[in-house]
Every structure is written in structure tokens, then in C-alpha cells.
Amino acid sequence: MAAMIGGGVDGPSLRILPLGGVGEIGKNMTLFEYGDDIVVIDCGLKFPDEEMFGIDLVVPDVTYLRQRRDKVRAFLITHAHEDHVGGLPYVLPEFPGVPVYASTLARGLLGVKIKEHKLYDNPLHALEPGQEVRIGAMSATGFRIGHSIPDAMGIALRTPLGTIVHTGDFKFDHTPVDAKPSDFHVLARLGEEGVLCLLSDSTRAENPGYTPSERTVGEAFREIMEGLEGRVIVATFASNIARVQQVFDAASTFGRKVAVIGRSMEQNTRIASELGYLHYPADGVVSKDRIRDVPDGQLCIATTGAQGEPMAGLARMANRDHRWVEVGPGDTVIVSASPIPGNEEYVARTIDNLFKNGANVYYHTIKRAHVSGHGSQEELKLMLNLTRPKYFIPVHGEFRMLVQHGRVAAETGVEPENIFIIENGQPIDFQSNGTARRGPSVEAGYVLVDGLSVGEVGDVVLRDRRALASDGMFLVVVTVDRQTGNMVRRPEIVTHGFVTDASDPLIAAAADRIARSIENPGDHISEIGLLKTQIKEGLSQYLYEQTRRRPMVFPVIVEV
């Protein structure tokens, strides 16, 4: 798939390469490479799926960048949501000295991460809407865009081959809570000047029409709170400062004080307030340790856990495991978020537990107490018509969303051969002779974070964890004579996740099978590795024949 751009035949090419966020929701990261300069936009994380047992987070694989470490000039951040900045603490240590550019609120929130992870080698610089920074052979200009967090930006990257526009996450909200609408005039001017390629948010590319304004959520909060006599608990993303502002506003309307609960929620609220992005009266807040001093009808609680995370505030309240709050009859809970793909089961479980405790719950399918921060089809068309790109790469979405966004782009006049539907690790190379084509794919998989371990847990470990979770384990202890290799006593068997009764006939039969599998060890009597292999193969085959299950078998040989 190639097309003419115009220009000479000499000079470096421009490479656009997504390392995350394409064909998936989360861990957004795209690099732009020209000659000896690489600029990276965003570096996010995603939550593990249910098959990733024991994994805390997933971050992008930066092997490609690591191999070109001396060319990486800057990380540019569009906004401070975790799927755009959460990967930085795990990636930046490999790129000492490389600066991070972000807007005021994003720098404030990132500053906390930097302190927590002791990342002192990467300077944090300002990039505000309308501000331009020169980065090697390229320059970047931020422009304001509507989203569910203040200070969200798109980035216009001017390169020697043309201007690239990366929208970041966006919707066109004409009545934003912070009264700062998108920079339509900047987008129109970029379109007039000429946009080589547009990379645009595809999250709601399947949804026709327009995404409702964030202000509708505040109206829903007021409708729900009016006339209530019990406590109101609102769960939302800690980084959704505009949503938290609307909680304060609605609570103030009905004379309720607000208690902010949850480490990230408390932290973000404090930072946003200090930077002037969150406003509330001094007497409108109550500390969490004073909650019991406030009558139920005068209290509103803002907390985390809208995605059903087991250790977050809402789930612990629902399980009566929270230090400060236990949800019960008379409480009204508003879950102000839609489940991220893969989190539906966690969210449903939390909502069920809230209902079991006697609370009344409003969630995404019951009342619109949440709106997306991402534009629907008509807004995607407007972005395309404002910028009028020559080439188009849909990003930030699962593959079906990218395909649908590509169809929307074709409807607005982008030539079908200039629309690239790609996956992580698939580069698009713009040549100086005027052609654009797909390059050879590069490594761009998952890096798994397990506690303090980053990247040490791989496919083999995950496979073993899946096997343990689905079929259990068999631990076999065999005592043998060091000289002859003969068994000294009957094998001991311990199982977990398979059978619980030691007197089960299967256990006795398994011990017999183990004895038979090693009764003729041959000339290699003292080879422990051979004995282990014989036990594992013989027992695994027997258990599958008897149960059609494949538990993990762990042979232990004790020589006496």
C-alpha cells in the first residue's frame, strides 16, 4: 500500500510506530522517528486480563526504543490518565536524561509518580496548549482538546516531511465543566496548512452521533441526590477531576459535605486543588476520620473503585472491609464510569455486593451518571474534516474500532489506500521521495509487572499459573536408595486444587503408577533427572487417562 506525498528522492524517512494502544484499550504509546531523532507520545499501562494470574499491570515493550536509546529525545504526554502515563515509571529508568513534556495538571500528577518511584534523572518540562517546543529535527505544539480530565491536549508534530496530528483522547464538548472548549481554530489552521497524517482516537468509532457533554453528569448527580435522606457514595476514576468537581457542586446544592476516600483520589484531589483545577468551599469538605460526625443526609463520599478493583475503595466498602465506610441500607451508590473491556465481571460483582448490603445503586445501564470522554462518529468526522489529512491512522481502540474508524475516514474523503489499519509493532514509513508504506513489524508485546518484578514474568510463568488455576497441582515425594535407586518407601502425594481427600482411590492408584514407572531404572540408577522425568510423564499420562485433566506434576526425589 503506497501513495505519493511529493518531494525529492533523498533524505531520511519518517517512521510512525505504535508500541501500544492499537488493537487494544490501554498502554498507549507511539513513537515518531526521523533521522537521528525519536519523539515518543504517551507511555501508558493497561490492566491485566483474567488469564494473567498474579499480574498487577501491563506496560509496553520498548525493545525497539532500547536498541535506539541514543536517538530518544523526548516523551510528550497528552494527558494524565493511567493508560497514557502509567507506564512511565517502568520505562523511564532505561532512558536517563530524556525529558518529559506535559501540561500543568499532568506535571502535577506525574510529579507524585516520579517521587514514589525515585525517578530523578528525567526532567519534567512544560508543554501547554499553544506552546511549541523544538525537539531535534522536529517541533511539537500542544492544542487543547476536550476529554474527561482538564488540560488534555492533542499534539501537532511538525517534521521535515510534513505535519503529523495526534489527537490524544478527545471529544468535542461545547459545554465543558472547566469552560475551556477544544481549540477548533487551531485544528482548522492545521488543516489549511496541510496535515500529512492524522492519528485519531477510535474508542467510540462504533457509536453513531455525538457523545453527550460532561455537564449532563452533573445534572444526573443532582437528580439522584434530590430528596435523599441517606448517604450518597460516588465512585469514579481518581484522575477524572471534572467528575470530582461535579460531585462537589452537586453536594453543595443540597448542603452535603464531601469526604474524599482512596489514596489516589485524595492525592489527585489535593494536587488539582493546589493547581487551581478543582474548586470547593473550605467548609464543604470533611476528613475521612470525621465521617461519623456528619448526619447521613448531609454527607457525600467520593471514592475510587468504579472498575471493581478488589482493593479499591468501593469494593472494600461493599465487602464491609473498609476502615471508614460500610455500605448498608439507606445508602445510595453512584458508579460513575463504564466498565473497561475485561473489567465487566469485577464491576458486576461489586454492584451485586452493594445491592446485597441493602444499598440503592445507580450504574451505567440504569441512569446516565457517566458519559464517555471519547468522541462518537460525528465528532470523529469533524476532526477529519477540520484537519483534512492526506493519510490516516486510527489509534486507541480495539481492532474492530480501528476498522470502523477507517470507514468513517473514507466517508469524509480520505483515499482508502491512504488509510492504515495497523497493530502494535507495525510501522508506517513515509519516504522523502513521496511514498508511504508499511514497514517490517518490530517486537511490541507485553511487559508484565508483578509486584516489584518488571518483565521477569513471561509466557512460561503465565502458562504455569493458568495450569495451576485450572487443573491444580500434584506434589510427589519419592524416597530412593542412593546406591540402587530403588524406592525405600511408598511415594507421598500432596495435591492442591485437584482432590482434597487423601483417601481418594485415585491417590492410591497414582502412587502405584509412580512405583511402576521407576521400578526398572536400568543402568542410570543414580540419575535424579531421569527419575523425575519418568515420574512426571508416567503420572501425567495416568491422571489424564483417569480425569481428562492435566494438573502440574512436581516430582521431588529424596536420596537416603
N, C-alpha and C positions, 0 to 999 in steps of 0.2 A: 504494500500500500504506500505509494509515493506520490508527491504532488509538488508543484513548483512554488517557491517562495519569491524568487527574484534575487539577483545579486551575482557576485562573481563565483569563481570555482575554487579560490584559495581561502585559507583561514580556518580556524578551529570550528568544530561543530558545537551546537548547543544540545545538551542532553537533559531531558526531564525524566526522573526515575523515582517512582513511588516505592518506598520501603515498608509502607503500612497504610491502612485506611482505604485500600482499593480492593473491592470484593469482600469487604468486611466492615463492621461498625467498630471503630476503635483504633488505637495505636497509629494515629495519623502522622505521617512523616513523608515528605517529598523533597528530593534534592534536585538542584539545578546546577549543572556543570558546564563551564565554558573555559576552554584552555586550562590554565593552572588554578582556576578558582571554582570552589564549590560553595554554594549557599544552601542551607537547609531550612525549610519552612516546617515548623512544628516538630514535636517529638513526644508522642503520646503513649498511653498504655491502653490495654483492654482487660476486661475481667475474664478469668478462665471459664471455659465451658464445663459442663458437669462431668465430662470424661477426664478432666485434668485434675486428678485427685491430689490434694495437698498443695496445689499451686495457688499462690496468692495473686500474682499479676502476670501479665504477658506484655513484653515490650518488643520493639522492632529489632531485627537482626541487622547490625550495622557493619557486617563484614566488608561490604563494598567501600564504606567510608573509612574503615580502619586501614584498609590497604592503600588509601589515598589521604592519610591523615594530614600530610603537609599541605594539602590543597584546600582543606576545610577552613573557610574564612569566617563564617558566622552562622548562628542559629537565629531565625526570625520566628517570633511567636505571634499567632493571630489572636489568641485569647486564652484565658486561664482555666479552661475546663481540662479535667484529667486526661481525656482522650486526645489532648493536644499538647499537654506539658508534663504529664505524669511519668513519661519515660526519661525525662532529662536527668534525674538523679542517678540513673543507671547507665546512661550513655556519656554524659559529660566527663566523667573521670578518664575516659580514653582520649579526650581532646583538650588537654590542658592549655589554657591561654586563649581558647576560642571564645569570643564574646557572644552573649545572648542579648538580643534586642527585643523589647516588649513595651507595651503601653503602661501607663501608671499603675492601674489596678493589677495587671498581670505581674508587674515587677514586685508589687507589694506582696502578692500571694506567693510568687516564686522565691522571694527573699526568705520566707519561712522554710521552704523546702531546702534551700541552699544551706541554711544554718543547721537544719536537722541532719542533713547528710554530709555536713562539713565540706562543702564544695566551695573552696576559696580561690580556685585557680581560673575561674571563668567570670570575667567582669560582666555586670548586668547594666546595659545601656538603654537609654530611652529611644523608643520609636513610636511617636504619637501620630494620630491621623493627620495627614498633610505634611508630615516631616519626611525628608529624604535623607538617606544615608548612602554613602559610596562604599561599595564592597568589591575591591579588586576591579575587574573589568565591567562589573555590573553595578547598578544602583537600585535601591528599594525605597518605595514610597508607600506609607500606610494610608488607607482610606477607611472612613467609618462605615460600619455595616450593622444592621440590626441583628440581634441574637438574644439569647436568654441570660446574658451577662453583660454588664457595662464594659465599654472600651473595646468591644470586639472589632477587629479590623480585617479587611482584605489587604492584599499586598500586590502592588504593581511593580514588577521586576523588569527594569529596562536593561536589555542586553545588546551587544553589538549586532545581533541578528534580528532584533525586534522586541516588542514589549510583551511580557507574559503577565496575565492577571490571574491571581489565585484568590478566590472569593473568601476562603475560610468558611466557617459555618455561617449561614446567613438566612434571614428572611426580610422582606420589605414591610416593616411595621411602621405605619404612618402615624401611630399614636403611642410611641414607646413610653415606658414608665419614666425614663430619665429625660424625656423631651429632646432627645438627640437622635433624629432620624438618619437614615443612611445617606451617604454622600452621592446622591443621584447625579449631581453636576460633574463630579469627578469621573464617575463611570462614563457619562456621556462624552466628556472631553477625551478620555482614553479611547473611546470608540471612534471619535473624529480623527484622532492622531493615528489610529491603526493598531489593532491588537493582533499579534502574531498567533497567540494561543491562549485560550481560556480554560482554567481548571476550576470546576464549579461543584458545589455541594449537591449531592444526589440523594440525601436521606429520604426526602418526601417526593421523589420523582414519580412515584406511583399514584400520588394523590392529586386529583384534579382541583382546580380552583385556587383559592388563596388560604394561607394559614392565618387564623384569627390573631388579632392583636393581643399582646401581653396584658393589656388593660382589662380584657374580658375576664381574666383570672381574678383580679381584684374585685370585680363585680360579683363573681361567683362566691368568693370568700364572704362578702357582705350578706349575700342571700342566705348562705348557710348559717352564719353566726347570728343573724337577727332572731331575737326571741329565745335563744338557747339559755338554759339556766345552769348547765354543767360546764365542765372544762372543754376547751377546744384545743386539739393537738394537730398541728400541721407538719407533715413530713415532706421534705423536698431536698434537692441537691444542695449541699453546703455552698457550692460555688454560684448558685443561682441568686445573685444579690438582688436582682429586680423582684424576684418572687418573695424573698425575705422582706423587702421593703413593703410589698403589698400585704404581708402578714401584719406588719406593724401598723400600716394605715387602716386596715380593716379592724384590728383590735382596738385602735384608738377611737374609731367611730362608735364602738359600743362600750367604751370605758373599761376595756380589759388591759391588764398589764401583760407583757410578753416575757416569758422565760426562754432563753436560748440554751438548748441542751445538745451535747455532742461535741467532741473535741474539735473536729474540723469546722462545724457550724459556729462554735464560739470563736474560734480563731479567725475565720473569714469575716464574721460579723464585726469583730473588733478592728481588723485591718481596713475593711470597707468604710467603717465609720470614721476612722482616723484620717482616711484619704478623701473623705467627703462624698463617697458614693452611697452612703446609707444614712438616712436621717430619721430621728425619733426623739421624742421628749425625754429628758433625763429621768422623769418620774414614771415613764412608760415601761421601764424595764425592771424585772425582779430577778435576783440571783437564784440559781437552782436550789441552793440550800435554804431559801426562804419561801419556797413554793407553798408549803403547808400553811403559811401565814396568810395566804390570799384566798378569799372565798372562791369556790369553784366558778361561779358565774362571772367573776372578774378576772379570770386567768386564761391566757392563751399560751401554748407551748410550741415553739418552733424547734424541730429536731431533724436528725438525719435518718436514713434507713428507708427511703422511698423505693429502693430497689430490692428490699427484703434481705439485705445483707445480714447474716446471722448475728454479727457482733455489733451492729449499728443500733442507734437509739430505739427506733420504733419496734424492731423485732424483740429487743430485750424488754421493752415495756409490755409487749403483747405476751411474752412468756413469763411475766411477773419476776423478771430477773434484773430489773433496773434499780439502781441505788436510790433514785429520786422520785420516780413515777411508776405507778402500777395502773394500768388501764382497767377500768371497770364500768359498771352500769352508770349511765348518766353522762359518760364522756362521748364527745363527738370527734372522730378522727378524719382528717382530710389528707389523702395520699395524693400529693400534687406532683405527679410525674407519671409517665407511661413506662411500662417495663422495657428495659433494653433487651433486644433479642438475646435469648438464653437465660434471662432472669425471671421469666414469667412464672415458673414454679415457685421460686422463692417469694415473689410478691404475693402470689395467691395464698401461700401457706401463712404468711404474716397477716393478711386480711382475714383469713379464716380464724386465726387465733384471736384477733381483735373482736370479731363477732362473738366467739365463744365466751369471751370475757364480759359480754354484755354491752359493748360499745356500739355506737352507730357509725358506720364507715362510709365515706364518700370516696370513690376511686374512679379511675379513668373511664370505666364503662357505665358509670352511674350518673355522674354530673361533671360538666366541663370545669373542673377545678385545676386544669392543666392545659396549656397549649404548647405546641412544639416551638422550638426556636429555629426551625428549618423551613425554608420556603417550599410551597407546593408548586404545581406545574405552571400556573400563570406567572408566579414570581420568577421561576427559572427562565421562562420565555422573556420576561422583561430584562433580566440580567443579560441574556444572549442578545437581545435587540439593542440594549444600551451599549454594549462593548463591541458588538459585530466582529467576532473573532474570525480569523482565517481558518484556524484549527481549533479543535475542541477535545478536551479530555475530561470526562466526568470522573469525579473522585468522591470520597467519603460516602460509601454505600456498599451494600451487598451487590452481588453481580447483577441480579435482576434489576436493581435500581439503576445501575450504570447503563444497562441496555435501554431501559425506558427513557432515561435522561438523554441518551444518544438519539432516540427517536424524536424527542422534543426538540433537540437542536436541529435535526434535519427539517422539522416543520418550520423553523424560523429562518431557514435559508442556508445553513452551513452545509457545504457539499458532503455527501455521505462518505466519500473517500478521504475526507479530512477529519473524520470523527474516529478517535481511537478509544476503543473499549479494551482496557488492559487490566492486568492483575499485578499484585506486588512483585517487584523484581523485573518487570517488563519495561525497558527504557524506550523512549521515543527520541530519536536523534534528528535534529534539524541541521541540515548541511548548509554550508556557506554558498554552495552552488544552487541553492533554491529547492532542495528536496527535503521531505520529511518522511521518515520510515521507522519501523520497529527495529530495535537493535537486539542483539542476543540477550536472553534473560540472564539475570545475575541472582546470586543467593539472597533471599529475602524471606526467611521463615520466621519462626517464633523463637524468642529467648524467654525462658520461663524463670520467674522469680519465686523461690521457695524459701521463705524466711530470709536469712542473710545470704542465701545462695543465689547467685545470678548466673544463669546459663549453664549451671552444673547438672541440672536435671534435664535429661534428654528423652528421646523416644523410647529407649530401652527401659528406663526407670518408669516412665508413664505406662508402658505396656505391662510391666510387672505390677504396678499399682492397680491397673484395671483388672488384671487376672486375680489379684488378691481380693478385690472388691466383689467380683462376680462369682468366683468359684472357691475362695478360701485358700487355706494352706495346709500342708501335711509336713510335720517335722518328724523325721525318723532318726532315732539314735540307735546305732548298731555297734555293739562291743565285740571286737575280734582279738584273737591271739596275735601278738606282734610277729611271732615266728611262723606260724602256719597259715594265718589268715582265716582260720575257722571261727565261727561265731561262738562266743563264750556264753552268752545268754540270749534269750528271746528278744527281738527288736522292741524298743519302746516307741510308741507313736503318740504324738500330741497334735491335735487338729484345732484350727480356728476357722470359723466361717464355713465348715463342712458338715461334720456331725458333732454333737455335743455329748453324746453318751459313750463313755469309754467301753461299755459292754456291748455296743452295737456289733452284730456279727461281721459287718464289713471290716471292722478294725482287726478282728482276729484273722479273717481271711487275708487281709493286706499283709499282716505280719508273716503269714505262711508264704505268701508270694515273694516277699523280700528274702526270706530264708532260701527259697528255691533259686532265686535269681543270682545268689552268690555262693551256692554250695559247691560249685565246681570252678573255682577261680583260676585253675591252670597254673602255669609257671610264674605268673606275675602276682604272686601271693601278697607281696607287701606293697603293691602299687595302690595307694589310697584313692588316687584319681579314678582308676579303673573301677574300684568297688563302688564309688559314688555314682559313676555313670550307670553301672549295672542296676543299682538300686533305683535310681531315678527313672530310667527307661522302663524297667520291669513294673514298678509301681504305677507310673503314669499310665501305661497301657492297661493295666488291670482296672484302675479306677475309672478310666474312660469306658471300658467294656461294661462295667457294672452300673455306672451312673450317668454316662454321657456328659460328664463334666471334667474339666481339666484344672484341678487345683494345683497350686505351685507346690512342688515337692522339694524339700530341703533335707538331703541326707547328711548326717553327722556320723563320722567314724571315730570311735574311741578305741585306741590300741592299749592292750594290757599285757 
